[in-house]
Amino acid sequence: IVQIGGGCGSVVGRLFKLDETGVKLLVVCGAAAGISAIFKAPLGGVLFGLEIVYGGMEAIVIVPVVFSSFVSSAIAQEVLGAEPLLKLRPFIVLNPYEYFLFFALGLAFGLLSIFWIKIFHFISKLFKRLRVSKYLKPGIGGLMVGFIICFFPQIIGGGYEVIDRVVLIPITVSFFIIIGLLKILGTSITLGSGGSGGAFAPTMFIGAMFGGAYGVAIQWLLYGNTFGPLTPLLPFF
């Protein structure tokens, strides 16, 4: 959807014979509009377009990107309905002290992102060094991922349905972590071998799995079955 939206923006810019700056701006607007329409998250589309596609924030760029993102979201909701792609439960912060847990989660995910990127580049380099035809590499990658999916079918595809389900059923910390690690491995193999796919949805899946592991771990530490290791701290939470 990012490539489709950005490509449409590029075509429009060239049809109107805009300069290179104008075409680039429309590419960013198209990419942001695509993300906004799919996820019905206009602010997310804006941030994605500016940070990932454009690579920064400038006042002259923000306004058209915001406009395209919000318009695309409004049209998508009018045609497809306002139901979000991910159907997560409503969440309410009950105590300000919970923000300390979110802060710790942010630190952990910063380190996780570094690990995810390094694994991706490492596997990509392995496939580049593999002395076989470039036409065989995607097949080898597909066989490897297919073998993993035989045992853990949860990692197949974008994983949106899995994300929706895991918030409704109890899952152990170890299973969350295993699925998250296998998604990192599977996505790295798929893309590193030259297979078709993206990293946006897998990254959301990976975040959801490790976030779930963090949530279950914190719940056990605070409560356990009746009394967890950190239960004495509950009055502060």
C-alpha positions as CSV (number, residue, x, y, z in Angstrom):
1,I,0.0,0.0,0.0
2,V,2.9,2.3,0.6
3,Q,4.3,1.6,-2.8
4,I,0.9,2.0,-4.5
5,G,0.2,5.3,-2.7
6,G,3.6,6.7,-3.3
7,G,3.5,5.5,-6.9
8,C,0.2,7.3,-7.5
9,G,1.6,10.4,-6.0
10,S,4.6,10.2,-8.3
11,V,2.3,9.8,-11.4
12,V,0.2,12.8,-10.4
13,G,3.3,14.9,-9.9
14,R,4.7,14.0,-13.3
15,L,1.4,14.5,-15.1
16,F,1.3,18.1,-13.7
17,K,5.0,18.5,-14.6
18,L,6.1,19.4,-11.0
19,D,9.7,19.7,-10.1
20,E,11.6,17.0,-8.2
21,T,10.7,18.5,-4.8
22,G,7.0,18.6,-5.7
23,V,7.0,15.0,-7.0
24,K,8.8,13.8,-3.8
25,L,6.2,15.6,-1.7
26,L,3.3,13.9,-3.5
27,V,5.1,10.5,-3.0
28,V,5.1,11.2,0.7
29,C,1.5,12.3,0.7
30,G,0.5,9.1,-1.2
31,A,2.4,6.8,1.1
32,A,0.8,8.5,4.2
33,A,-2.6,8.4,2.6
34,G,-2.3,4.7,1.9
35,I,-1.3,3.8,5.5
36,S,-4.0,6.1,6.8
37,A,-6.7,4.5,4.7
38,I,-5.7,0.9,5.4
39,F,-5.4,1.3,9.2
40,K,-7.9,4.1,9.5
41,A,-5.3,5.9,11.6
42,P,-4.7,9.3,10.0
43,L,-2.1,10.4,12.6
44,G,-0.2,7.2,12.1
45,G,-0.2,7.8,8.4
46,V,1.2,11.3,8.9
47,L,4.0,10.1,11.2
48,F,4.8,7.2,8.9
49,G,5.0,9.4,5.8
50,L,7.1,12.0,7.5
51,E,9.5,9.8,9.5
52,I,9.9,6.8,7.2
53,V,9.4,8.1,3.7
54,Y,10.4,11.7,3.9
55,G,12.9,11.2,6.7
56,G,12.1,14.2,8.8
57,M,9.7,17.0,9.6
58,E,9.5,20.4,7.9
59,A,6.7,22.9,8.2
60,I,6.2,23.1,4.5
61,V,5.7,19.3,4.2
62,I,3.6,18.7,7.3
63,V,0.4,20.5,6.1
64,P,-0.1,18.6,2.7
65,V,0.8,15.3,4.3
66,V,-1.7,15.9,7.2
67,F,-4.4,16.9,4.6
68,S,-3.9,13.9,2.4
69,S,-3.8,11.5,5.3
70,F,-7.0,12.7,6.9
71,V,-8.9,12.9,3.7
72,S,-7.9,9.3,2.7
73,S,-9.0,8.1,6.2
74,A,-12.3,9.8,5.9
75,I,-13.0,8.3,2.5
76,A,-12.0,4.8,3.6
77,Q,-14.2,5.0,6.6
78,E,-17.1,6.3,4.5
79,V,-16.8,3.4,2.0
80,L,-15.5,0.5,4.2
81,G,-16.9,1.5,7.6
82,A,-15.2,2.9,10.6
83,E,-14.3,-0.4,12.1
84,P,-10.5,-0.5,12.6
85,L,-8.2,-3.1,11.1
86,L,-7.1,-4.2,14.6
87,K,-10.0,-4.8,17.0
88,L,-8.3,-4.3,20.3
89,R,-10.0,-3.8,23.6
90,P,-10.4,-0.3,25.0
91,F,-7.6,0.6,27.4
92,I,-7.7,3.0,30.3
93,V,-4.8,4.2,32.5
94,L,-6.1,3.6,36.1
95,N,-3.1,5.0,37.9
96,P,-0.4,7.5,36.9
97,Y,2.3,5.1,38.2
98,E,1.5,2.8,35.2
99,Y,3.4,5.3,33.0
100,F,6.6,4.0,34.6
101,L,5.7,0.5,33.2
102,F,5.2,2.1,29.8
103,F,8.5,3.9,30.0
104,A,10.3,0.6,30.8
105,L,8.5,-1.0,27.9
106,G,9.7,1.7,25.6
107,L,13.3,1.2,26.7
108,A,13.0,-2.6,26.1
109,F,11.5,-2.1,22.7
110,G,14.2,0.3,21.7
111,L,16.7,-2.5,22.3
112,L,14.4,-5.1,20.7
113,S,14.3,-2.9,17.5
114,I,18.1,-3.0,17.3
115,F,18.1,-6.7,17.7
116,W,15.4,-7.1,15.0
117,I,17.3,-4.9,12.5
118,K,20.6,-6.7,13.2
119,I,19.1,-10.1,12.7
120,F,17.5,-8.9,9.4
121,H,20.8,-7.6,8.0
122,F,22.7,-10.7,9.2
123,I,20.4,-13.1,7.4
124,S,20.3,-10.9,4.3
125,K,24.1,-11.0,4.2
126,L,24.0,-14.8,4.5
127,F,21.8,-15.1,1.5
128,K,24.0,-12.7,-0.5
129,R,27.0,-15.0,0.2
130,L,25.0,-18.1,-0.8
131,R,26.5,-19.3,-4.0
132,V,23.4,-20.4,-5.9
133,S,21.3,-18.8,-8.6
134,K,19.5,-15.7,-7.5
135,Y,16.3,-17.4,-8.8
136,L,16.7,-20.3,-6.3
137,K,17.3,-18.1,-3.2
138,P,13.6,-17.2,-2.8
139,G,12.7,-20.9,-3.1
140,I,15.2,-21.8,-0.4
141,G,13.9,-19.1,1.8
142,G,10.3,-20.2,1.2
143,L,11.2,-23.8,2.2
144,M,12.8,-22.6,5.4
145,V,9.8,-20.4,6.4
146,G,7.4,-23.1,5.3
147,F,9.1,-25.6,7.7
148,I,8.7,-23.1,10.6
149,I,5.0,-22.5,9.7
150,C,4.4,-26.3,9.8
151,F,4.9,-26.1,13.6
152,F,4.0,-22.5,14.3
153,P,1.3,-21.4,11.7
154,Q,0.7,-18.2,13.8
155,I,3.5,-16.4,12.0
156,I,2.1,-16.7,8.5
157,G,1.0,-13.6,6.7
158,G,0.5,-10.2,8.2
159,G,-0.7,-11.6,11.5
160,Y,-3.5,-9.2,12.2
161,E,-5.9,-11.9,13.2
162,V,-3.4,-13.3,15.6
163,I,-2.9,-9.9,17.2
164,D,-6.7,-9.6,17.6
165,R,-7.0,-13.1,19.2
166,V,-4.1,-12.9,21.7
167,V,-5.7,-10.1,23.6
168,L,-8.7,-12.3,24.3
169,I,-7.1,-15.6,25.3
170,P,-4.5,-16.3,28.0
171,I,-1.1,-17.1,26.6
172,T,2.2,-17.8,28.4
173,V,5.2,-15.5,28.3
174,S,7.3,-18.2,26.7
175,F,4.8,-18.7,23.8
176,F,4.6,-15.0,23.2
177,I,8.4,-14.7,23.0
178,I,8.8,-17.8,20.8
179,I,6.2,-16.5,18.3
180,G,7.8,-13.1,18.3
181,L,11.3,-14.5,17.7
182,L,10.1,-16.8,15.0
183,K,8.4,-13.9,13.3
184,I,11.7,-12.0,13.3
185,L,13.4,-15.1,11.8
186,G,10.7,-15.8,9.2
187,T,10.4,-12.2,8.0
188,S,14.2,-11.9,7.8
189,I,14.5,-15.1,5.8
190,T,11.6,-14.1,3.5
191,L,13.0,-10.7,2.7
192,G,16.7,-11.6,2.9
193,S,16.2,-14.4,0.3
194,G,14.5,-12.1,-2.1
195,G,10.9,-13.1,-1.3
196,S,8.0,-10.7,-1.7
197,G,6.8,-8.9,1.4
198,G,7.2,-5.9,3.7
199,A,8.4,-5.2,7.3
200,F,5.6,-3.0,8.5
201,A,3.0,-5.6,9.4
202,P,5.6,-8.0,10.8
203,T,7.0,-5.3,13.0
204,M,3.5,-4.7,14.4
205,F,3.2,-8.4,15.0
206,I,6.6,-8.7,16.7
207,G,5.7,-5.7,18.9
208,A,2.4,-7.2,19.8
209,M,3.9,-10.5,20.8
210,F,6.7,-9.0,22.9
211,G,4.3,-6.5,24.4
212,G,2.0,-9.4,25.4
213,A,4.9,-11.1,27.0
214,Y,5.8,-8.0,28.9
215,G,2.2,-7.6,30.0
216,V,1.8,-11.1,31.2
217,A,5.1,-11.0,33.1
218,I,4.2,-7.7,34.8
219,Q,0.8,-9.2,35.7
220,W,2.4,-12.2,37.3
221,L,5.0,-10.1,39.1
222,L,2.3,-8.0,40.7
223,Y,-0.3,-10.6,41.3
224,G,1.0,-14.1,40.7
225,N,-1.9,-16.5,41.4
226,T,-2.7,-14.7,44.6
227,F,0.6,-13.1,45.7
228,G,3.4,-12.2,43.2
229,P,7.0,-11.1,43.9
230,L,6.1,-7.5,43.5
231,T,2.7,-7.6,45.2
232,P,3.9,-5.4,48.1
233,L,4.2,-2.6,45.6
234,L,0.5,-2.8,44.6
235,P,-0.5,0.1,46.9
236,F,1.6,2.3,44.7
237,F,-0.1,1.1,41.6
